[in-house]
């Protein structure tokens, strides 16, 4: 009976946390590859559940490609040195991101280099750091 008292709440917590795992899945992004591009900020949305960066990049044919990339949530971004004023339209930036698996110009920010040269993490790891699925197993 004592085991059931411990097991029942544990099962409840696991069931309640399933949506969290689904929300933070890696299904849309190619977490085994990174893309680094230089572009111009068009919009910077500081909002929950994730901040969103929109920027324009010229491709190898000199065509403008509109990119969109997500970062972590604002509270996490503040802990990483960001503010809602870190980026503004017109800023020239370098972005390293995990690209979308479908090849569209969207991704998840790993690192941004600001016009000042300052580097900021997007909240999903840093270039060269082990990915969550590559982390050592205990």
N, C-alpha and C positions, 0 to 999 in steps of 0.2 A: 504494500500500500504506500509506503514511503517513497519508493521508486516512481510510482505513478504521479505523486504530488510534484516531483521534480521534472518528470518527463512531459507532463501536460503543458506547463508554461513554456518549456523549451520548444516544443512543437509549435505552440502559438507564435512565439517570436520568429521562428523560421518561416512560417506561413506569411506572417506580416511583412517580412523583409523581401519576399520574392519580387514585388514590384521594383524595389531598389536595384536589384541585380539586373532586371530587364531594362530599366532606364539607362543604366551605365554599361550596356553591352558594347562589344567591339564589332558587331556584325557589319556595320556600314563602312568601317574604316579598315584600310590595309595597314595593320599595326606592325607588319614586318618590313615596311618600306617607309622612307621619308622623302619629301620633296622640299627643296629650298628654292624660293623665288624672291625677286625684288619687285616691289610695286608701290603704288600710291594709295593711301587710305582714302576711302570714300565715305564710310560710316563706321562708327564705333558705338555699339549698343552695350551699355552697362546695366544688365538686368538679370534677374533670376529666371530660369534655373542655371543658365549659362550666358556669359557675355558673348557677343557676336561681333566679328570683325569682317567688314566688306572692304575689298581693295581691288585695284586694277593692275594687271600685269600685261606687258607686251610679250607675245609669244615669238617664236623664231621666224614667223612670217610678218612680224611687225603689226599684228592684229591685237587689238585690246581684248583681254579676257577678264571677265568679272568674276572674282573669287569671293567665296564666303567661308569663314572658318570660325569654329567655336572655341572658347576657352572654358575654364572652370567657372564656378560661381563667384560673385563679387567678394564675398567674405574670404574665400580662399585666395582670390587674386590680390586683395589687400595684403595678406600675409606673404605674398610673393613680391611685394614692392610696387604693385600697380595702383593707379587711382582711376577714377572715371575720366580724368583729363590726360591720361598717359598718351592717348592717341587723338589726333584731330584730322579732319579731312585735309588732304594735301601733303601730309607727312610722307616722306620717302622711307620705307621700311624694308627689312629683309625678314622673311617668314620661313620657318622650318615647320612642316606639318606632316601629319599622317594623312595621306590622300584618301578620298572615297574609293571604294572598290569598283564602283561603276564607271570610273574615269572622268566624272564631272568635276569641275573646278571648285570643289568643296573639301573641307578637311577639318582636322582637329589640331589646334596650335600646340606645338611643342616648345617653340622659342621664337621670340621676336627681337630683332635688333633695331632699336630706335634710331632716329637721325643723329642723336648725340653719341651713338656707339654703345649705349647701355643695353644689356641683354636682360630680357625678362622671360620667365617660364610661363607657358600657357596653362600650367596646372595638370598636364597629363604626362609628365616626365620631361626629361631634357634630352637633346640629341646626344647620342652616345651612351645614355643611361640604359640599363636593362629594361625591357618592356615588362609589363605585368605578367605576360605569359612566358617570359624568359627568366624570370626571377628564380634564384636558387630555391629548391624545395627543401622544407625542413623535415 
